[in-house]
Amino acid sequence: MIYIISALAGVIAMSSILLQAVAMTGLLPLDQARARRVHRFGGMSLCALVVVHVGGLWLTSPPDVIDALTFKSPTPFAPWGVVAMWAVLGSALIAVLRSRTLLRWRAWRRAHLVFASVIVVGTIVHAVLILGTMEPVSKYGLSVLVFAAFALAVRRSLCRHGV
């Protein structure tokens, strides 16, 4: 049961990435302030879901998680997930510390964009390489939607603000 909850948390985490990207595209009928709140909620949800995902995997098989975290896992999907996880944590950290640091807004946006890019690519590759958690059509469909929404959000953001 713990493994199933952990795997489902990973799928929902990927869906929350889609929610975050769509919120920032302007495609939802939300004003900018509400879209940012949805994006922030998606980020907090993503962090919690990653903790549930990795925590559940730890409870079911600590040696596998240690191998993944130390990049010694024989599975090809593990390093992608680990890199995406660290990018999630890095993005969350700079989001929380943004007002308390001397990081200028433009530099913060660049860092956030780099983290988000690593999260999206790492998560998609991680999901595509895993066999069995999702069936192929939903896995590839969600991956395409996540990438397309992210690309559109980045494009619109760059056109609006530049980086």
N, C-alpha and C positions, 0 to 999 in steps of 0.2 A: 504494500500500500504506500509506503514512504517513497519508494522508487517511482511509482506512478504519479504521486503528487509532485515530486521533484521534476519529472519530465513535463508534466502539464504546466508547471510554473515556468519552464523554459519556453514553451509555446506561447503562453500568455505574455511573457516578457517580450517576445518578438512582436506580438500584436500591439503591445504598448509603445514599441518603437514606431510602428505604423501610426498610432494615434498621435504621438508627438509630432511626427513629420507632417501629417495632414493638418494638425492644428496650426502649424506655422506656414502652410501654403496659402491660407486665405480661402480655401475651398469650403470650409464650414461656415454656416451663417452665424459667425461670432464676431464681435468687435475685437479690436486688437488686445485690449486688456483681458478679456475672457479667453482669447486664444492663448495668451501667455500663461494664464492660470491652468488651462488644460495641459499645456506643454509642461509646466512645472509639476502638476499632478502626475503626468505620465512619467516624468523623470524620477519622482519619488517612488512611484509604483514599480518602475523598472529596477531601481535599487533593491527594493524589498523582494521582488520576484527573483532577482539574481541570488540574494541571500537564501531564499527558500530552495532554489534550484541547486545551488552548490552545497548548502547545508544538508539537503536530502540525499544528495549523492555521497556526501561525507558519512552520513549515518548508515547508508547501505554498503559502502565500500571505501573506507578511509585510504587503503593503499592506492586505489585507482585515482583518488583525488590528489594525493601526494605526488604520484607520478605525473599527473596532468600539470599541477602547479610548478613542478620542477622541470617541466618539458622533457620528461623521460617516458611518457606514455607511448605505447606502440600504435595507438589509434590516431588516424590522421585528423580527426575532428577536434581532438583535445586542445592543441595549441591555439587554434582559432578561437575557441571558447574562452580560454584563459586570457588571451590578449584582449578580447572584447570585454571580459569581466573587469580587467584592470582599467580599461578605457572608461567603462561605466563609473567606476569608483573615482577615477581622475576627473571626469566631467562633473560628478556630484560634488567633489571637493572644491573645485574652482567655482561652482555655482553657489555653494554655501559660503565660501570665503570672499566672494566677489566684492562685497561692500566693505570688507575689513582689510583688503589688500591695497597695495599701491598700483595694482594692475589696471591700466587704463581700459576703458570700455572696448576700444577697437582691438587691443591685444587680447582681451578676454574673449571677444567674439571669435578671433582667429583660433585661439586655443580650444574653445568649445567646438568649433567646426572641425578641427583636427580630431578631437576625441570622438565626436559624432560620426565622422567618416570611418574611423577605426571600428566603432561599435557596429555600424551598419554592415560594413564589409565582413568583419569578423563573425558577426552573428549569422549572416546569410551563409557564409562558407561553412560555419560550424553546423548549422541546421541541415544544409544540403548533404554534407558528408555523413551525417548520422542516419543509419538505417533502422527503420522500425518504429520510431516515435511518432512520426506523422506519415501518412500515405503520400506518395509522390505528387499527386495533383495539388493537394492542399499545401504541401511544403513548397513546391515551386511557385504556386500562385501567390502565397503569402510573401515569398522572397521577392518576386517581381513587384508586388504592390509596395513593399517596404522600400525597395530601391527606387522605384519611380517616384514615390511620395517624397523621399529624401532628396532626390535629384531636383525635383520641382521646388521644394522648400529652399534648397541652397541657391538655385537659380534666382528665385524671387528675392531672396535675402540679399544676394549680391547686387541685383539690379536696384534694390531699394537703398542699401547702405554701403555697398562695397565692403571689401575686407582688407 
